[in-house]
Amino acid sequence: MDLMKLRAERRSRFWGKEVLPYLGYVFQSGVAVLFMFALIAFSAWYTAFVQHIPAGLPIRWIMLVLLVPLTVNSSFRTYLVPADSVFLLPQESRMASYFKGSWIGGVVYKLLVLAIIFLTLWPLYVRSDVNPKPFWLFLIVLVALKLLASYGCWKELRMVSRKAAFAYRLLRYVALALSVAAWMWQPAGRSLIFIALLAVTYLAALRIPAKHPVAWERLIAQEKVQVGRVLMILGWFVNVPGREQRVYARKWLSWAGNGIPWKPETAYRYLLVKSFVRSDILGIVLRVGILAAFLAWWQRGGIVGSVIYLFFVFLAGVQLSSLLRFHSESFWLHVYPIAPGSRRSNAVKLAFQIQLLFAAVTWLPLLGAGPGRFGAVFMTLAGGIVLCLLFRFFADRKKASDDEDED
């Protein structure tokens, strides 16, 4: 069996038959035009900002916050399916050739993203840092750290103990964050020695835990997560059949939804709240909210802060639109005593309420602009509320046809 050819066929089938047919709907939704508009607006703002950099800009902290996640985060597409744990098991000793493409693809694409972000940040860094590092040396260090993080992530996927894998994941984050911080704040020679010693120690530590030759179950589960993320993005624009949601325990949010009345009209809302707090969407909305609050506070003194705020309210609305498609293929919802038409109305109402809460919380940092801008700040809040109402309006327009489908 040609394992490299098998992986290539699976990769081609996934992107060609499961993703490509839906891209037309994505472009029809206007996302391409919106993306180009956002890119042009950002380019104009960034060019003006680089030309007039405020004094005391914490550029090293900005670089650290932006570069560490891009350097540390790693993932791999293996295109494995559950049946492989049986039918490919006899080929386990030869699976290195199969995973070669996963390793190359998982590293190269992320290196390109890292390089693009670094090139974007470089004009700001070289103009605002007192002692900027040389361009090519900086880029080489980032590439080396990214390769180290990817290697560590791959080793974690093979570890027998899940607790050990989690501990080494934390170790990877700490080691890479310390390396980037040392490179940003220390002289080049001293920081390179520190990074080299830390890398050698980290690589030696990776040899300690016991590892599977091929961690079939973990790799298959990881592949389901990767597929789910791709289909979730497509699900913002079109109904994608067979889309699975990743479930997180999040016991600290187990109380959410317990106060909802037990009656048919609110049964689906109860299910939706429980699903939301255990889904990927909650994590995405929280991260987007933290970033929105930070950027809004940073640019609170001008119109840029208002634009950033409105953009993130719009982005939250796009993310929360996934709630309207939760459990869209569940057979049991046609069995349980759920009131006709309540599914769509409950989903629309919940998405609107969460987006409205998001708009209110991320608006608070703008109050730091002071009394002189209170008029503009409250107008910005009004704009955020209008965006939430527009999302609800367009969701309600589809309600009648979707209710007919439910019946």
C-alpha positions as CSV (number, residue, x, y, z in Angstrom):
1,M,0.0,0.0,0.0
2,D,1.3,3.5,-1.0
3,L,0.7,5.4,2.2
4,M,1.8,8.8,0.7
5,K,-0.7,8.3,-2.1
6,L,-3.4,7.4,0.3
7,R,-2.9,10.6,2.3
8,A,-2.8,12.7,-0.9
9,E,-6.1,11.1,-2.1
10,R,-7.8,11.8,1.3
11,R,-6.5,15.4,1.3
12,S,-7.8,16.0,-2.2
13,R,-11.2,14.4,-1.4
14,F,-11.7,16.5,1.7
15,W,-10.8,19.9,0.1
16,G,-12.2,19.1,-3.3
17,K,-15.5,17.5,-2.4
18,E,-16.3,18.6,1.2
19,V,-15.0,22.2,1.2
20,L,-14.7,23.5,-2.4
21,P,-18.4,23.1,-3.3
22,Y,-19.4,25.5,-0.5
23,L,-16.9,28.2,-1.3
24,G,-19.2,29.7,-3.8
25,Y,-21.8,30.4,-1.1
26,V,-19.1,32.0,1.0
27,F,-18.2,34.5,-1.7
28,Q,-21.9,35.1,-2.5
29,S,-22.4,36.2,1.1
30,G,-20.2,39.2,0.4
31,V,-17.4,38.1,2.7
32,A,-14.8,38.7,0.0
33,V,-15.9,42.3,-0.4
34,L,-16.0,42.8,3.3
35,F,-12.5,41.3,3.7
36,M,-11.1,43.5,1.0
37,F,-12.7,46.6,2.6
38,A,-11.3,45.7,6.0
39,L,-7.9,45.1,4.5
40,I,-7.8,48.4,2.8
41,A,-9.1,50.2,5.9
42,F,-6.5,48.5,8.0
43,S,-3.7,49.3,5.6
44,A,-4.6,53.0,5.6
45,W,-4.9,53.2,9.3
46,Y,-1.6,51.2,9.9
47,T,0.3,53.4,7.4
48,A,-0.8,56.5,9.2
49,F,-0.1,55.0,12.6
50,V,3.5,54.0,11.6
51,Q,4.1,57.5,10.4
52,H,2.9,59.0,13.7
53,I,3.9,56.5,16.4
54,P,2.9,57.8,19.9
55,A,5.7,58.2,22.4
56,G,6.2,55.3,24.9
57,L,4.5,52.7,22.7
58,P,5.0,49.3,24.4
59,I,6.1,47.7,21.2
60,R,7.9,44.8,22.9
61,W,4.8,43.8,24.8
62,I,2.8,44.1,21.6
63,M,5.2,41.9,19.7
64,L,5.2,39.4,22.6
65,V,1.4,39.2,22.7
66,L,1.1,38.7,19.0
67,L,4.1,36.5,18.2
68,V,3.9,34.0,21.1
69,P,0.6,32.5,20.1
70,L,1.6,32.3,16.5
71,T,4.9,30.7,17.5
72,V,3.5,28.2,20.0
73,N,0.3,27.0,18.5
74,S,0.7,24.0,16.3
75,S,-1.6,21.4,14.7
76,F,-1.5,18.7,12.0
77,R,-4.0,17.4,9.5
78,T,-3.6,13.6,9.3
79,Y,-6.9,12.8,7.5
80,L,-7.2,9.6,9.6
81,V,-10.6,8.0,10.0
82,P,-11.8,5.7,12.8
83,A,-11.5,2.6,10.6
84,D,-7.7,3.2,10.2
85,S,-7.1,2.0,13.8
86,V,-8.0,-1.5,12.4
87,F,-7.2,-1.5,8.7
88,L,-4.0,0.5,8.8
89,L,-2.7,-1.1,12.0
90,P,-0.6,-3.7,10.1
91,Q,1.1,-0.7,8.4
92,E,2.0,0.9,11.7
93,S,5.8,0.5,11.2
94,R,5.5,2.3,7.9
95,M,3.2,5.2,8.9
96,A,6.2,7.6,9.1
97,S,5.9,8.1,5.3
98,Y,2.1,8.8,5.7
99,F,2.7,11.4,8.4
100,K,5.5,13.1,6.5
101,G,3.0,15.1,4.5
102,S,1.1,16.1,7.7
103,W,4.3,17.4,9.3
104,I,5.4,19.4,6.2
105,G,1.9,20.9,5.7
106,G,1.4,21.6,9.4
107,V,4.6,23.5,9.6
108,V,4.9,25.3,6.2
109,Y,1.5,26.9,6.2
110,K,1.9,28.2,9.8
111,L,5.4,29.5,9.0
112,L,3.9,31.5,6.2
113,V,1.3,33.0,8.5
114,L,4.0,33.8,11.1
115,A,6.2,35.4,8.4
116,I,3.3,37.6,7.1
117,I,2.4,38.8,10.6
118,F,6.1,39.5,11.3
119,L,6.5,41.5,8.1
120,T,3.5,43.5,9.0
121,L,4.8,44.3,12.5
122,W,8.3,45.0,11.4
123,P,7.9,48.7,10.3
124,L,6.2,49.5,13.6
125,Y,8.9,47.6,15.6
126,V,12.0,49.0,13.8
127,R,10.6,52.6,14.2
128,S,9.6,52.4,17.8
129,D,12.1,50.1,19.5
130,V,15.2,51.7,20.9
131,N,17.5,48.8,20.0
132,P,15.7,46.7,17.3
133,K,17.2,43.3,16.5
134,P,18.4,42.7,12.9
135,F,15.6,41.7,10.5
136,W,16.9,38.4,9.2
137,L,18.2,37.2,12.6
138,F,14.8,38.0,14.2
139,L,13.0,36.0,11.5
140,I,15.4,33.1,11.8
141,V,14.9,32.9,15.5
142,L,11.1,32.9,15.0
143,V,11.3,30.1,12.4
144,A,13.6,28.0,14.7
145,L,11.2,28.5,17.6
146,K,8.2,27.6,15.5
147,L,9.9,24.4,14.3
148,L,10.7,23.6,18.0
149,A,7.1,24.1,19.0
150,S,5.8,22.0,16.1
151,Y,8.2,19.2,17.0
152,G,7.1,19.3,20.6
153,C,3.4,19.3,19.7
154,W,3.9,16.2,17.5
155,K,5.6,14.4,20.4
156,E,2.7,15.4,22.7
157,L,0.3,13.7,20.4
158,R,2.2,10.4,20.7
159,M,2.5,10.4,24.5
160,V,0.8,7.5,26.3
161,S,-0.4,9.5,29.3
162,R,-2.9,12.2,28.6
163,K,-1.8,14.0,31.8
164,A,1.8,14.0,30.6
165,A,0.7,15.4,27.2
166,F,-1.2,18.2,29.0
167,A,1.8,19.0,31.2
168,Y,4.1,19.1,28.2
169,R,1.7,21.3,26.4
170,L,2.0,23.8,29.3
171,L,5.8,23.3,29.2
172,R,5.8,24.2,25.5
173,Y,3.9,27.4,26.1
174,V,6.2,28.4,29.0
175,A,9.4,27.6,27.2
176,L,8.5,29.4,23.9
177,A,7.1,32.4,25.7
178,L,10.3,32.7,27.8
179,S,12.3,32.4,24.6
180,V,10.5,35.1,22.7
181,A,10.6,37.4,25.8
182,A,14.3,36.9,26.2
183,W,14.8,37.7,22.6
184,M,12.8,40.9,22.8
185,W,14.3,42.3,26.0
186,Q,17.9,40.9,26.2
187,P,20.9,41.5,23.9
188,A,21.1,39.2,20.9
189,G,24.1,37.2,22.1
190,R,22.9,36.6,25.6
191,S,19.4,35.8,24.5
192,L,20.6,33.3,21.9
193,I,22.6,31.4,24.5
194,F,19.5,31.3,26.8
195,I,17.2,30.1,24.0
196,A,19.7,27.4,22.9
197,L,20.0,26.1,26.5
198,L,16.3,26.2,27.0
199,A,15.7,24.4,23.7
200,V,18.2,21.6,24.5
201,T,16.6,21.2,27.9
202,Y,13.1,21.0,26.4
203,L,14.2,18.5,23.7
204,A,15.8,16.3,26.4
205,A,12.6,16.5,28.5
206,L,10.5,15.3,25.5
207,R,12.4,12.0,25.5
208,I,11.2,11.1,29.0
209,P,7.5,10.2,28.6
210,A,6.5,6.9,27.1
211,K,5.1,7.2,23.6
212,H,3.0,5.2,21.2
213,P,4.5,4.3,17.8
214,V,1.2,5.7,16.4
215,A,-1.4,7.2,18.8
216,W,-4.3,6.1,16.7
217,E,-7.2,7.2,19.0
218,R,-5.7,10.6,19.8
219,L,-4.8,11.4,16.1
220,I,-8.2,10.4,14.9
221,A,-9.8,12.6,17.6
222,Q,-7.5,15.5,16.7
223,E,-8.5,15.1,13.0
224,K,-12.2,15.3,13.9
225,V,-11.5,18.6,15.7
226,Q,-9.6,19.9,12.7
227,V,-12.5,18.9,10.3
228,G,-15.0,20.4,12.7
229,R,-13.2,23.8,12.7
230,V,-13.2,24.0,8.9
231,L,-16.8,23.0,8.6
232,M,-17.8,25.4,11.4
233,I,-16.3,28.3,9.4
234,L,-18.3,27.2,6.4
235,G,-21.3,26.8,8.6
236,W,-21.4,30.6,9.1
237,F,-22.5,31.0,5.5
238,V,-24.3,27.8,4.5
239,N,-25.8,24.7,6.1
240,V,-23.1,22.0,6.1
241,P,-24.4,18.4,6.6
242,G,-22.5,16.1,9.0
243,R,-20.9,18.9,10.9
244,E,-19.8,17.8,14.4
245,Q,-19.4,20.1,17.4
246,R,-16.4,19.6,19.7
247,V,-17.6,19.3,23.3
248,Y,-15.8,20.7,26.4
249,A,-16.7,19.8,30.0
250,R,-16.5,23.3,31.5
251,K,-17.9,22.2,34.9
252,W,-17.5,25.8,36.1
253,L,-20.4,26.8,33.8
254,S,-22.6,23.8,34.6
255,W,-25.1,26.2,36.2
256,A,-25.8,28.0,33.0
257,G,-29.4,27.5,31.9
258,N,-30.7,26.0,35.1
259,G,-33.1,28.9,35.7
260,I,-34.9,28.4,32.4
261,P,-38.5,27.3,32.9
262,W,-39.4,23.7,32.2
263,K,-41.9,24.0,29.5
264,P,-42.1,23.1,25.7
265,E,-41.7,26.8,24.6
266,T,-38.2,27.1,26.3
267,A,-37.0,23.5,26.0
268,Y,-34.8,24.2,23.0
269,R,-33.4,27.3,24.7
270,Y,-32.3,25.1,27.6
271,L,-30.6,22.7,25.2
272,L,-29.0,25.6,23.3
273,V,-27.5,27.3,26.4
274,K,-26.0,24.0,27.6
275,S,-24.6,23.4,24.1
276,F,-23.2,26.9,23.8
277,V,-21.3,26.8,27.1
278,R,-19.6,23.5,26.1
279,S,-18.8,24.5,22.5
280,D,-16.0,26.0,20.6
281,I,-18.1,29.1,20.0
282,L,-17.9,30.2,23.7
283,G,-14.1,30.1,23.7
284,I,-13.9,32.0,20.4
285,V,-16.3,34.7,21.6
286,L,-14.4,35.1,24.9
287,R,-11.0,35.4,23.1
288,V,-12.5,37.9,20.6
289,G,-14.0,39.9,23.5
290,I,-10.7,40.2,25.4
291,L,-8.9,41.3,22.2
292,A,-11.7,43.8,21.4
293,A,-11.6,45.3,24.9
294,F,-7.9,45.6,24.8
295,L,-7.7,47.3,21.4
296,A,-10.7,49.5,22.1
297,W,-9.0,50.7,25.3
298,W,-5.7,51.2,23.5
299,Q,-7.4,53.4,20.8
300,R,-10.1,54.9,23.1
301,G,-9.1,58.5,22.4
302,G,-10.0,58.5,18.7
303,I,-12.3,57.3,16.0
304,V,-10.1,54.2,15.5
305,G,-11.3,52.9,18.8
306,S,-14.9,53.2,17.7
307,V,-14.2,51.4,14.4
308,I,-12.4,48.6,16.2
309,Y,-15.3,48.2,18.6
310,L,-17.9,48.0,15.8
311,F,-15.8,45.6,13.8
312,F,-15.6,43.2,16.7
313,V,-19.3,43.5,17.5
314,F,-19.9,42.5,13.8
315,L,-17.4,39.6,14.2
316,A,-19.1,38.4,17.3
317,G,-22.4,38.4,15.4
318,V,-20.9,36.2,12.7
319,Q,-19.6,33.8,15.2
320,L,-22.8,33.6,17.1
321,S,-24.8,32.9,13.9
322,S,-23.5,29.4,14.3
323,L,-26.0,29.0,17.2
324,L,-28.8,29.1,14.6
325,R,-27.5,25.8,13.1
326,F,-26.8,23.9,16.3
327,H,-28.5,20.5,16.3
328,S,-29.9,21.2,12.9
329,E,-29.7,17.5,12.0
330,S,-30.7,16.0,15.3
331,F,-33.4,13.3,15.0
332,W,-34.4,13.6,18.7
333,L,-35.6,17.2,18.3
334,H,-38.5,15.8,16.2
335,V,-39.3,13.4,19.0
336,Y,-39.2,15.6,22.1
337,P,-42.2,17.7,22.9
338,I,-40.8,21.0,21.6
339,A,-43.2,23.7,20.5
340,P,-43.5,24.1,16.7
341,G,-41.4,27.1,15.5
342,S,-39.6,27.5,18.9
343,R,-36.3,26.3,17.7
344,R,-35.5,29.2,15.4
345,S,-37.0,31.8,17.6
346,N,-35.1,30.6,20.7
347,A,-31.8,30.4,18.7
348,V,-32.3,33.9,17.3
349,K,-33.2,35.4,20.7
350,L,-30.3,33.8,22.5
351,A,-27.7,34.8,19.8
352,F,-29.1,38.4,20.0
353,Q,-28.9,38.5,23.8
354,I,-25.3,37.2,23.8
355,Q,-24.2,39.6,21.1
356,L,-25.9,42.5,23.0
357,L,-24.0,41.5,26.2
358,F,-20.8,41.3,24.2
359,A,-21.4,44.8,22.8
360,A,-22.0,46.2,26.3
361,V,-19.0,44.7,27.9
362,T,-16.5,45.5,25.1
363,W,-17.8,49.1,25.0
364,L,-16.8,49.8,28.6
365,P,-13.1,50.4,27.9
366,L,-14.1,53.3,25.6
367,L,-15.3,55.2,28.7
368,G,-11.7,55.7,29.6
369,A,-11.5,58.4,26.9
370,G,-12.8,60.9,29.4
371,P,-15.7,63.4,29.6
372,G,-14.6,65.2,26.4
373,R,-15.6,62.2,24.2
374,F,-18.7,61.0,26.0
375,G,-20.9,62.0,23.1
376,A,-18.9,60.0,20.5
377,V,-18.5,57.1,23.0
378,F,-22.3,56.8,23.5
379,M,-22.9,57.2,19.7
380,T,-20.5,54.2,19.3
381,L,-22.6,52.2,21.8
382,A,-25.7,53.1,19.8
383,G,-23.9,51.8,16.6
384,G,-23.1,48.5,18.4
385,I,-26.8,48.1,19.4
386,V,-27.9,48.8,15.9
387,L,-25.5,46.1,14.6
388,C,-27.0,43.6,17.0
389,L,-30.5,44.6,15.9
390,L,-29.5,44.2,12.3
391,F,-28.2,40.7,12.9
392,R,-31.5,39.8,14.6
393,F,-33.5,41.4,11.8
394,F,-31.8,39.4,9.1
395,A,-32.0,36.2,11.2
396,D,-35.7,36.7,11.7
397,R,-36.2,37.1,7.9
398,K,-35.2,33.5,7.5
399,K,-37.4,32.3,10.4
400,A,-40.5,31.6,8.4
401,S,-38.8,29.3,5.8
402,D,-36.8,27.5,8.5
403,D,-39.9,26.9,10.6
404,E,-41.5,25.3,7.6
405,D,-38.5,23.0,7.3
406,E,-38.9,22.0,11.0
407,D,-42.5,21.1,10.5
